[in-house]
Amino acid sequence: MLERVRPLARPALPAALLAAAVRPGARRWQRLAAGASLVGVWEEVYRRYRRDGRSRTRSEWEQLRSTDWEAFSRHYNERVPTIEEEFELWGEYHQHRHEMRYDLVAGAVRRHLPRGGAVLDVGCGSVLVADRLTDVAARYVGIDFGGHHVAYASEKLAARHASLWGAVGRGDAERLPFRDASFDVVVMSEVIEHLMRPELAVWEVSRVLRPGGVFVMTTNNASEVPLRSPLSHLLAWLEKALGATHPELISYRPWVWPEPVDPEILPPGSPPIYVPHSHHIYAETRRLFAAAGLDTFQWSTFEFPPPQSATAQWLDRRGEPGKRLADAVEAVARSTPGVRRLGCHLFMLARRTGEPVAPRPPAGVWPGPLSP
Ligand SMILES: C[S@@+](CC[C@H](N)C(=O)[O-])C[C@H]1O[C@@H](n2cnc3c(N)ncnc32)[C@H](O)[C@@H]1O
């Protein structure tokens, strides 16, 4: 019984208190009492949110330490579907949300890629960014870790792309198989969060970019935690907005969502192994880029509301009107101060302006559980 009442009471209590505090005709003491109770409820909700966030973060940090190169490699080569296969699993609404991201990334590439220039797409997946650049006269090079992704993407690139020419091959973001200063633009969209040592990849990106070249990056925005009710989690939203530039405020640190590796591809009797699916805080990621000689000159967040939330499921069931409504929410959220930091994904543009602080990433440059 209590379990049934609790989900209703959670948003209802603060809503009732808020209504009591602003009710026309309420006496002053009534307003004050309702306001104080509301602050008390929010304080308790936030205390629990922070405590749970911190303890979950600690255990996820430990889970991530379980990974090794062998498990990582088998996971990406034997289990991770291509992004287009994922669309079939997730459905049209999910695809629509991703398409918005590809448009954003391809738009940035267009603006910064000189005619006849070269773009590298690290972790290119199904080359969906290249699909939006077919009319651009430039060289496109895609690399991905998963063998089946590369086979699919190479075939697709060869069959469809016109002015844009190039190739897709296998490679590891943490050890790029290219000469120094060989690209005008490097793209890494929804990839950095999967890496064991993101700082190595960022150093590599800086190395292969020409001076003045541009790095286009998207990733998960910390802390994307499913929100149960806008009222009870108002403080969590506030934390997310302020935490972008003050990372210490964020309770759910960026190590949310380690992905379990399918036990069937692990040695018999192996303990559970998790590979990274981390979240990034703008200020921390910007600091990492700066250490690698990459100066962030533009950033924003996108994808409102959260893709796995109840709201998104409701919109998904609405079909085309649901997509249009999501686009409208997106447009309003992106242009509203404060709210525009609450998107599920982070979009950053950085320019190669200097040299890295050291030939290899120094200890402490990235706070990852697998970093020195
Ligand atoms: C979420 S998908 C994104 C794919 C593509 N960038 C897109 O936006 O559609 C993550 C991709 O990163 C690739 N990946 C994971 N680890 C990698 C690594 N160490 N080096 C290169 N690619 C990697 C995966 O195989 C997968 O294709």
The ligand as a Gaussian input file, in Angstrom:
#p B3LYP/6-31G(d) Opt

LIG

0 1
 C       27.841000       5.301000     -29.106000
 S       28.784000       4.803000     -30.455000
 C       28.921000       6.324000     -31.369000
 C       29.230000       6.073000     -32.812000
 C       29.269000       7.329000     -33.694000
 N       30.280000       8.257000     -33.272000
 C       27.921000       7.982000     -33.739000
 O       27.796000       9.062000     -33.172000
 O       27.008000       7.416000     -34.333000
 C       30.414000       4.609000     -29.781000
 C       31.405000       4.132000     -30.816000
 O       32.718000       4.216000     -30.263000
 C       33.451000       3.100000     -30.703000
 N       34.594000       2.918000     -29.799000
 C       34.586000       2.471000     -28.526000
 N       35.841000       2.435000     -28.040000
 C       36.653000       2.885000     -29.022000
 C       38.061000       3.078000     -29.131000
 N       38.889000       2.799000     -28.118000
 N       38.542000       3.540000     -30.298000
 C       37.729000       3.825000     -31.346000
 N       36.390000       3.651000     -31.291000
 C       35.854000       3.192000     -30.150000
 C       32.421000       1.977000     -30.675000
 O       32.799000       0.856000     -31.427000
 C       31.192000       2.682000     -31.221000
 O       31.105000       2.610000     -32.608000

